[in-house]
Amino acid sequence: MNSTTDFTKGSIGKVILKFYFPMLATAMLQQFYTFADTMIVGRGLGDNALAAVGNMSSLCFLIVGFSMGLANGFSVLIAQRFGEKNYSMLRRTLFSMVILSFGMTVLLTVLSTAFLKKTLILLQTDEIILNDSLIYGYIIFGGLLASITYNVSAGILRSLGDSRTPLTAIILSSVINIMLDCFLIFVLRTGVGGAAAATILSQVISAAVCIRKLVSIDFLKMEKEEKKFDLALSFKLLKNGVPMALMNSITAVGCMVVQYFVNGLGVAFTSAYSACSRYINLFMQPACTAGYTISAFTGQNYGAKEFDR
């Protein structure tokens, strides 16, 4: 339990800042290796490849952002149970959360891969980059299990007040991602498929780090009777998760509308938009991180009935 933060005790400012800064560093590092991806793809494969990868960004945001919203919403209930110190109910909630997340992964993987080509055509994707966008998209969406597993496991850790383990996971996966990018693109010449594969493999590493930490936490070890899918708990999880998922999706749809008009201007504009969007995302991270921090803080204190905090 040493790595968790109990938001129900101590100085409010201190516990929030102690949690916030490692989480902010995690978000910034994620953007850093996105920058690195963009630079390596642009330098190694050219403007068309950069445009092809960038053309997928709004779609990736739609699918991955939806799953992230669900995971963050689910984690609010975990934070409440942790605040209550009701570990049996926490474990039951966790089991139902895992089952729901797996079902969500299967559904999103099937839908995203099945409608990828039609969606790219609707976005006015230029024929020059369509094939590369499809290759990149099929690999990214085919590997959604790794991405969602990381988001869910990191969300659980954050709800328990642990923002350091996700930071460690991102540091490790960022280094591996950049090394794999260079090897697959410059040495093996695998094209945009190599960039996508590097992303998925690095996410496998980050997910493994978070899962390893979760498994080591004593109060999360489940008894046999706790490993049951609870329909009532599942509805509570969805009640928290779906609004956050839809919030991300609405933002993503707005990005897709912008992408539609940018694509209509030509590949050069798609490439430029891709590079600039990475830069813009960097400055959004402090505010997003603050939101996740307050969510964890509020969840724990709500569960502990510490309403004054």
C-alpha positions in Angstrom: 0.0 0.0 0.0 3.0 2.3 0.2 2.7 3.5 -3.3 -0.9 4.5 -2.9 -2.1 7.9 -1.8 -4.9 8.2 0.7 -6.6 11.4 -0.3 -8.9 11.3 2.7 -6.1 12.3 5.1 -3.4 15.0 5.4 -3.0 18.4 3.8 -5.2 18.7 0.8 -2.8 20.7 -1.2 0.2 18.4 -0.5 -1.6 15.2 -1.4 -3.0 16.7 -4.6 0.4 18.0 -5.7 2.2 14.8 -4.7 -0.2 12.9 -7.1 -0.5 15.6 -9.8 3.1 16.0 -10.8 4.0 12.4 -11.5 0.8 12.1 -13.5 1.6 15.3 -15.4 5.0 13.9 -16.2 3.3 10.7 -17.5 1.1 12.8 -19.8 4.0 14.9 -21.1 6.1 11.8 -21.8 3.2 10.3 -23.8 3.2 13.4 -25.9 7.0 13.3 -26.2 7.0 9.8 -27.7 4.1 10.9 -30.0 6.5 13.7 -31.1 9.2 11.2 -31.6 6.9 9.0 -33.7 6.0 11.9 -35.9 9.6 13.0 -36.3 10.8 9.4 -37.1 8.0 8.7 -39.6 8.5 12.1 -41.3 12.3 11.7 -41.5 12.3 8.1 -42.4 9.3 7.6 -44.6 8.5 11.1 -46.0 5.6 13.5 -46.0 3.0 11.1 -47.4 3.7 8.6 -44.6 3.4 11.4 -42.1 0.1 12.4 -43.6 -1.1 8.8 -43.6 -0.4 8.4 -39.9 -1.7 11.9 -39.0 -4.9 11.1 -41.0 -5.6 8.4 -38.4 -5.2 10.6 -35.4 -8.9 11.7 -35.1 -10.1 8.1 -35.6 -7.7 6.9 -33.0 -8.9 9.6 -30.7 -12.5 8.5 -31.2 -11.9 4.8 -30.4 -9.1 5.1 -27.8 -10.6 8.2 -26.3 -13.9 6.4 -25.9 -12.2 3.5 -24.1 -10.2 6.0 -21.9 -13.4 7.7 -20.9 -15.0 4.5 -19.9 -11.9 3.4 -17.9 -11.7 6.8 -16.1 -15.4 6.6 -15.3 -15.0 3.1 -14.0 -12.1 4.1 -11.9 -14.3 6.7 -10.0 -16.2 3.8 -8.4 -12.9 2.1 -7.5 -11.7 5.3 -5.8 -15.0 5.5 -3.8 -14.6 1.9 -2.6 -11.0 2.6 -1.7 -12.0 5.7 0.2 -14.6 3.7 2.1 -11.9 1.1 2.9 -14.5 -1.5 1.7 -11.9 -3.8 0.1 -14.3 -6.7 -0.5 -16.6 -4.5 -2.5 -13.6 -2.9 -4.2 -12.5 -6.3 -5.4 -16.0 -7.2 -6.6 -16.2 -3.9 -8.5 -12.7 -4.5 -9.9 -13.7 -8.0 -11.3 -16.9 -6.6 -13.0 -14.8 -3.7 -14.3 -12.3 -6.2 -15.9 -15.1 -8.2 -17.6 -16.8 -5.0 -18.9 -13.4 -3.7 -20.2 -12.7 -7.0 -22.0 -16.2 -6.9 -23.6 -15.6 -3.3 -24.6 -12.3 -4.2 -26.2 -13.8 -7.0 -28.3 -16.6 -4.7 -29.5 -14.4 -1.7 -30.3 -11.9 -3.9 -32.1 -14.5 -5.5 -34.3 -16.3 -2.2 -35.1 -13.1 -0.1 -35.7 -11.5 -2.6 -38.1 -14.8 -3.4 -39.9 -15.6 0.2 -40.7 -12.1 1.6 -41.1 -11.9 1.9 -44.9 -15.4 3.3 -45.3 -14.7 5.9 -42.6 -11.4 7.0 -44.1 -13.1 7.4 -47.5 -15.8 9.5 -45.8 -13.0 11.7 -44.4 -11.9 12.5 -47.9 -8.6 10.6 -47.5 -6.4 11.1 -50.5 -5.8 7.9 -52.5 -2.1 8.5 -52.3 -2.1 7.9 -48.5 -5.2 5.7 -48.2 -3.4 2.4 -48.2 -0.8 3.5 -45.6 -3.6 4.8 -43.4 -5.4 1.5 -43.6 -2.2 -0.4 -42.7 -1.5 1.8 -39.8 -5.2 1.7 -38.6 -5.6 -2.0 -38.9 -2.5 -2.6 -36.7 -3.5 0.0 -34.1 -7.1 -1.1 -33.8 -6.1 -4.8 -34.0 -3.9 -4.1 -30.9 -6.6 -2.3 -28.9 -6.3 -4.9 -26.2 -2.8 -3.6 -25.2 -4.0 0.1 -25.2 -7.2 -0.6 -23.3 -5.4 -2.9 -20.8 -2.9 -0.1 -20.0 -5.6 2.6 -19.7 -7.7 0.4 -17.4 -4.9 -0.7 -15.2 -3.4 2.8 -15.0 -6.8 4.1 -14.2 -7.2 1.7 -11.3 -3.8 2.6 -10.0 -4.6 6.3 -10.2 -7.9 5.8 -8.4 -5.8 4.2 -5.5 -3.6 7.3 -5.5 -0.7 5.7 -7.3 0.5 8.0 -10.1 4.2 6.8 -10.0 3.7 3.4 -11.4 2.0 4.7 -14.6 4.9 7.1 -14.9 7.5 4.3 -14.6 5.5 2.3 -17.3 5.5 5.3 -19.7 9.2 6.0 -19.2 10.0 2.4 -20.1 7.5 2.1 -23.0 8.7 5.5 -24.4 12.3 4.3 -24.7 11.2 1.0 -26.2 8.8 2.7 -28.6 11.5 5.0 -30.0 14.1 2.2 -30.3 11.5 0.0 -32.1 10.5 2.9 -34.3 14.1 3.4 -35.4 14.8 -0.3 -35.9 11.6 -1.2 -37.8 11.6 2.0 -40.0 15.3 2.6 -40.7 16.7 -1.0 -40.5 13.9 -3.4 -41.5 12.1 -0.8 -43.7 8.6 -1.9 -42.6 7.0 1.5 -43.4 4.0 2.9 -41.4 3.2 -0.7 -40.3 6.4 -0.7 -38.3 5.5 2.6 -36.6 2.1 1.1 -35.6 3.7 -2.2 -34.4 6.2 -0.2 -32.3 3.3 1.6 -30.6 1.4 -1.5 -29.8 4.5 -3.4 -28.5 5.4 -0.5 -26.3 1.9 -0.4 -24.9 2.1 -4.1 -24.1 5.2 -3.2 -21.9 3.4 -0.3 -20.2 0.3 -2.5 -19.5 2.5 -5.3 -18.1 4.2 -2.9 -15.7 0.9 -1.7 -14.4 -0.6 -5.2 -14.1 2.5 -6.4 -12.2 1.9 -3.6 -9.7 -1.8 -4.3 -9.3 -1.1 -8.0 -8.7 1.4 -7.1 -5.9 -1.2 -5.1 -3.9 -2.4 -7.3 -1.1 -5.9 -5.9 -0.7 -6.6 -6.5 -4.4 -6.1 -10.3 -4.1 -9.5 -11.8 -4.8 -11.2 -14.7 -3.0 -13.1 -17.2 -5.2 -16.5 -15.9 -4.2 -15.5 -12.4 -5.3 -14.8 -13.5 -8.8 -18.4 -13.1 -10.0 -19.8 -10.7 -12.6 -22.2 -8.4 -10.8 -24.9 -6.9 -13.1 -25.9 -4.2 -10.6 -22.3 -3.2 -10.1 -21.9 -3.2 -13.9 -24.7 -0.7 -14.3 -23.1 1.5 -11.7 -19.8 1.3 -13.6 -21.5 2.1 -16.9 -23.4 5.0 -15.3 -20.0 6.6 -14.5 -18.1 5.5 -17.6 -20.5 6.2 -20.4 -20.8 10.0 -19.9 -17.0 10.4 -19.8 -16.7 8.2 -22.9 -19.3 10.2 -24.8 -17.6 13.4 -23.7 -14.3 12.2 -25.4 -16.3 10.9 -28.4 -18.0 14.3 -29.0 -14.6 16.0 -29.0 -13.2 13.3 -31.3 -16.1 13.8 -33.8 -15.3 17.5 -33.8 -11.7 16.6 -34.7 -12.9 14.3 -37.5 -14.9 17.2 -39.0 -11.8 19.3 -39.0 -9.9 16.4 -40.5 -12.5 16.1 -43.3 -12.0 19.7 -44.4 -8.2 19.5 -44.0 -8.0 16.3 -46.2 -10.0 18.1 -48.9 -7.1 20.6 -49.2 -4.5 17.9 -50.1 -1.8 15.7 -48.7 0.5 18.5 -47.8 -2.1 20.1 -45.6 -2.9 16.8 -43.9 0.8 16.3 -43.2 1.1 19.9 -41.7 -2.1 19.5 -39.6 -0.7 16.2 -38.3 2.5 17.8 -37.1 0.8 20.8 -35.5 -1.9 18.8 -33.7 0.9 17.0 -31.7 2.2 20.4 -30.6 -1.3 21.6 -29.6 -2.0 18.4 -27.6 1.1 19.1 -25.4 -0.5 22.2 -24.0 -3.7 20.5 -23.2 -2.1 18.0 -20.8 -1.8 20.2 -17.6 -5.6 20.8 -17.7 -6.5 17.2 -18.5 -4.2 15.9 -15.7 -5.8 18.3 -13.2 -9.2 16.9 -14.1 -8.0 13.3 -13.5 -6.4 14.3 -10.2 -9.6 16.0 -8.9 -11.6 12.9 -10.0 -9.4 10.6 -7.9 -9.4 13.0 -5.0 -13.2 13.5 -5.1 -13.9 9.8 -5.5 -11.9 8.7 -2.5 -13.3 11.4 -0.2 -16.9 10.8 -1.4 -16.5 7.1 -0.6 -15.1 8.0 2.9 -17.9 10.5 3.4 -15.3 13.3 3.9 -17.6 15.8 2.2 -15.8 18.8 3.9 -12.6 18.0 2.0 
